[in-house]
């Protein structure tokens, strides 16, 4: 594609996912339109405003930490592998600052001057290729997991905006008919992937999975008071256990912030989770060290996962599908291009 990478990103056997595929598949959702809107609005803002230099520096530091590019040679190698330069990367960082973290800005009525030079950098630095290729690999193996192709001819212009397809064809110098035909194939993969949940997540499989994960998926509601020292936390715990003070009283006397949280047990440290899973509702426990704080907790409610709950069933279906896809791709997936 003009300004965008070409060729294979990943493959399984003789089947490949290309950069062109990721672009087209992004039109079946909101990913392509979101990338174009973000890039176009950023370029437009750059033409009218100047990004704060200190804010750009902070963005650069955050980007390098997130991508493990602390050393200058690591950053230069990462950019070179994607045919980017330090200057184009810094321009991307300026757009991030000018857009202020907005992930879906309004799309300009027309693409501004400089858009085609910017979108290659933005596509790599926002993770568009990584996320899109990973999603497409999951779609690609779905027909095999179902044991058959979907077998339905899909009118892709019913699924993606015709204007977006024409835009992709224009940016890529590809034939519009080829784009339609390829997108039809990608849409059939997507449809097969959507059918996996129903095929795999039958009632028995869901209940078995929930039984195996009941501890991690149990929901805990609690009040927390955080303290800067263990002695202060222990004093608060004594007020609760010996004096019978409730969380509001403890927080007021200690001049501490009282926070209410609803979390999955599996999202907590295993030691804390195991205590809360065996604690009686209404009881106070702690103190626990979490980061730089010492925390006292009052357990307000505990709900085991219900396999008949729609949210639990949906999560179980996602987990079962993810496991099936991982099994189908393990040892078979090969990455060819940078993402």
Phi, psi and omega in degrees: 000144180300116181083347181245156181291159179234165173094187186285138172261316182210160178210153171228112185062233181266000181263133183235154169247127182250168175299322177299321178299316182298319178297311182295317181295331177297342179279343177286339174243223180244003190294315182293312181299323178295317178298312182297317180298317182295313181295313183297316179294323178295316178297319179297319179293323179298326181290340185249346188214166179243132180284144178296128186297319181292324178292322177296320179298319178295321177297320179297316180296318180294318179298314183293323176295315183297328182258009179056051182238044184298321180281142180301323181291329177292318178298314181297323179292319179299316180292317182297322180298334182255010182057040175250165178237165177300322181295317181290326176296315178296325176296320175299316179298323177297321177296322178300317181292315183294329179273351172062035178081004178291124183271340180221078178285164176296141182274130177299155181294336176218155181285128185284163174300133182097353182298313184294332176286331186271330192292330177298312180298314182296324182296322178284315188285340177267358179081016183301315184288318180299307183294318182293318180293320179298319179295318182291325176299318177299317178297319188298325183272352185299315180302321178294323178292327176286336182089005179194159172286157178299321174075016180247127177287123186254127174277099188295336180285352169275340183259330181235147179297132180302324181296325179291320178297317178295323178297315180297317180298319180292316181292331187262353186058034178256154178291133182300323179295321177298318178300316179299314183294316181293320180296328176297319177296314180298321179295326177292323174299315181300318181295321177296319179297319179294332179282343182299321182303315180292321183289322186268320188272062174285172187300318181295319180294320180295312182296322178296318180294318179297320178299320181288335186245019186301321182293310182295328185266359177294135181266133181241130173248131185206158170259140182233140168240129182251142182228158183276342182226154178294328180295319178294321179292320179294323177296319178296321179296321177296320178300325182282318186276322184265323181267348179077019179291139175278174183300322180295318180294317180298315181296320181293315181293326181270356185053045180247156178281134176258124183240139175255135181225146171238116186223160170279142178302324181293346178272354179263162172301143188302323180294318179291317181299316182297324178292315181292331179289339180251001180276142177288144177299132182098348181275160178249141180222163178130195353282150175245141175271120177233108185065235181263005184250156171249124193241136171250136186234139171249120180279117182265326182199151177218124183236117175289151181293136180255115182298345178270353178287130183303321180294320179293318179297320180295318179293320178298318179298316178299318181295318180293319178295316179300319180294320179295317179295317179299319178296323182285334184259345184299123179078354183251341186273129179235130179263135185248322184240160179290150178234000000 
